[in-house]
Amino acid sequence: MEIVVLLGTALLLGVLHSLEPDHLAAVSAFVVRRPARREALGYGLRWAAGHGGVILLAGSALVLLRINVDAAVGHWLERLVGVSLVLLGGWVLLTARTLHAHFHRHEDGTAHVHLHAHPEEVLAAGRHQPHHHRHAVTAIGALHGLAGTAPAVALIPLVGLDSLAVSTAYLLVFGVGTAVAMGLYAMFAGVVAGHAAVRSERLGRALARVAGLGTVVGGVVWLLG
């Protein structure tokens, strides 16, 4: 019964942790540029994979090797998160003007609209060359896993646990909760951005600028905090 409660707690904490503002801002910055549901879901899951993978490795190391992490390390990691958010938000703001919609129709008559952001030179050449930035979103997820509240939230229940198997199970379930919540959020954000793009490219670009500005503000808050 105790293990069920522990794992249930891990799942709930993973869900709640994924919805922290800096996490949502980072994923939103990617989703607004390519909001199709499948791609938005992919961004959410890749962020969660980076985040959960680092938490699993760090947590296992702490339990197995009984390592104590210096507070100064956490401080600099938090600053690094702030810098990454400012850069990410700035990138979204600078490229928001390149957002444009692709319209196409399938053989069965179903019409689709996809919103993409391409480099200026690609648009000028009239070529369609999507940029997914898969590795970037995973790297940012990993950075979030190292910094901020993630280690504390994930590892508090590990205090006093001698079983590496139980500790690993806790971290895995925590990661599952994070992935489920972030995946659902990313799809929701994709639907909102996609509907905006269908109405007008101008509205889609405005939404991207809002997401970029919010990400920059979030990064500044992290740096000042």
C-alpha positions in Angstrom: 0.0 0.0 0.0 2.8 2.4 0.8 4.4 1.9 -2.6 1.1 2.8 -4.3 0.8 6.0 -2.3 4.4 6.9 -3.1 4.0 6.3 -6.8 0.7 8.1 -6.8 2.4 11.1 -5.2 5.1 10.9 -7.8 2.6 11.0 -10.6 0.7 14.0 -9.1 3.9 15.9 -8.4 5.1 15.3 -12.0 1.9 16.7 -13.4 2.0 19.8 -11.2 5.7 20.4 -11.7 5.3 20.3 -15.5 2.9 23.2 -15.3 5.3 25.7 -13.8 5.4 29.0 -15.8 9.0 28.7 -17.0 8.3 25.2 -18.4 5.1 26.3 -20.2 6.8 29.4 -21.6 9.6 27.3 -23.1 7.4 24.8 -24.8 5.0 27.5 -26.0 7.8 29.3 -27.7 8.3 26.2 -29.9 4.7 25.3 -30.4 3.5 28.7 -31.7 5.9 28.3 -34.6 4.6 24.9 -35.6 1.3 24.3 -33.9 0.0 21.2 -35.7 -1.2 18.8 -33.1 1.2 16.0 -33.8 4.2 18.4 -33.9 3.0 20.3 -30.8 2.7 17.0 -29.0 6.2 16.1 -30.1 7.6 19.3 -28.6 5.9 18.6 -25.3 7.1 15.0 -25.2 10.7 15.9 -26.2 10.9 18.5 -23.5 9.6 16.0 -21.0 12.1 13.4 -22.3 15.0 15.8 -21.6 13.6 16.8 -18.3 12.7 13.3 -17.0 15.9 11.8 -18.3 18.1 14.2 -16.4 16.0 13.9 -13.2 16.2 10.1 -13.5 20.0 10.1 -13.9 20.6 12.8 -11.2 18.2 11.1 -8.7 19.7 7.7 -9.2 23.2 9.1 -8.7 22.1 10.9 -5.5 20.6 7.7 -4.1 23.3 5.3 -5.3 26.4 7.4 -4.6 24.8 9.6 -1.8 26.1 12.7 -3.5 25.4 16.1 -1.9 25.0 18.8 -4.5 26.5 22.2 -3.6 23.9 25.0 -3.4 26.1 27.2 -5.6 25.7 24.7 -8.5 21.9 25.0 -8.3 22.2 28.8 -8.2 24.2 28.9 -11.5 22.0 26.4 -13.2 19.0 28.6 -12.4 20.8 31.6 -13.9 21.5 29.4 -17.0 17.8 28.7 -17.3 17.0 32.4 -17.2 19.5 33.1 -19.9 18.2 30.3 -22.1 14.6 31.6 -21.7 15.7 35.1 -22.7 17.5 33.8 -25.8 14.6 31.5 -26.7 12.1 34.3 -26.3 14.2 36.7 -28.3 14.5 34.2 -31.1 10.7 33.8 -31.3 10.3 37.6 -31.4 12.8 38.0 -34.2 11.4 35.2 -36.3 7.7 35.9 -35.7 7.5 37.9 -38.9 8.4 34.8 -40.9 5.4 32.8 -39.7 3.1 31.9 -42.6 0.4 29.4 -43.4 0.5 26.5 -45.9 -2.8 25.5 -47.4 -3.3 22.1 -49.0 -6.1 19.7 -49.8 -6.1 15.9 -49.6 -7.6 13.7 -52.3 -10.7 13.2 -50.2 -11.3 16.9 -50.2 -10.2 17.5 -46.7 -8.4 20.9 -46.4 -5.6 21.6 -43.9 -3.8 24.7 -42.9 -0.3 24.5 -41.3 1.6 27.3 -39.8 5.4 27.4 -40.2 8.3 29.7 -39.5 11.2 29.6 -41.9 14.4 31.6 -42.3 14.1 34.7 -44.5 16.3 33.3 -47.2 14.0 30.2 -47.4 11.0 32.3 -47.9 12.7 34.5 -50.5 13.6 31.4 -52.5 10.1 30.1 -52.3 11.2 26.8 -50.8 9.4 24.9 -48.1 12.0 23.8 -45.5 10.5 23.2 -42.1 12.8 23.5 -39.1 11.7 21.3 -36.2 14.4 22.2 -33.6 13.8 18.9 -31.9 17.2 18.8 -30.1 16.8 22.3 -28.8 13.5 21.6 -27.0 15.0 18.4 -25.5 18.1 20.3 -24.3 16.0 23.0 -22.7 13.9 20.3 -21.0 17.1 18.7 -19.7 18.3 22.1 -18.4 15.0 22.6 -16.6 15.5 19.2 -15.0 18.8 20.2 -13.5 17.8 23.6 -12.2 15.1 25.2 -10.2 12.6 23.2 -8.2 12.8 20.0 -10.2 15.5 18.2 -8.1 13.8 19.2 -4.8 10.3 18.3 -5.9 11.4 15.0 -7.4 13.9 13.9 -4.7 12.2 14.9 -1.4 10.4 11.5 -1.1 13.7 9.8 -1.7 15.1 10.8 1.7 15.3 7.8 3.8 14.6 5.4 1.0 17.3 2.7 0.8 15.9 0.8 -2.1 17.3 1.9 -5.4 14.5 0.1 -7.2 11.8 2.0 -5.4 13.6 5.3 -5.9 14.0 4.6 -9.6 10.3 3.7 -9.9 9.4 6.9 -8.2 11.5 9.0 -10.6 10.1 7.1 -13.6 6.5 7.7 -12.5 7.4 11.4 -11.8 8.6 11.6 -15.4 5.5 10.0 -16.8 3.3 12.5 -15.0 5.4 15.3 -16.4 5.2 13.9 -19.9 1.5 13.4 -19.9 0.7 16.9 -18.6 3.2 18.7 -20.8 2.0 16.7 -23.9 -1.6 17.7 -23.2 -0.6 21.3 -22.7 1.4 21.4 -25.9 -1.5 20.1 -27.9 -3.8 22.6 -26.3 -1.4 25.4 -27.1 -1.1 24.1 -30.7 -4.8 24.1 -31.1 -5.0 27.7 -30.0 -2.1 28.9 -32.2 -3.4 26.9 -35.1 -6.9 28.4 -34.9 -5.3 31.8 -34.7 -3.3 31.1 -37.9 -6.4 29.9 -39.8 -8.1 33.2 -39.1 -5.1 35.2 -40.2 -1.4 35.1 -40.4 -1.2 38.4 -38.7 -3.1 37.0 -35.7 -0.7 34.0 -35.7 2.3 36.3 -35.7 0.8 38.4 -32.9 0.3 35.3 -30.8 3.9 34.2 -31.5 5.2 37.7 -30.4 3.1 37.4 -27.2 4.7 33.9 -26.5 8.2 35.2 -27.2 7.7 38.3 -25.0 6.3 36.1 -22.2 9.3 33.8 -22.5 11.8 36.7 -22.3 9.9 38.1 -19.2 10.1 34.7 -17.6 13.8 34.5 -18.2 14.4 38.0 -16.7 12.4 37.0 -13.6 14.6 33.9 -13.2 17.7 36.0 -13.5 16.5 38.6 -11.0 15.3 36.0 -8.7 
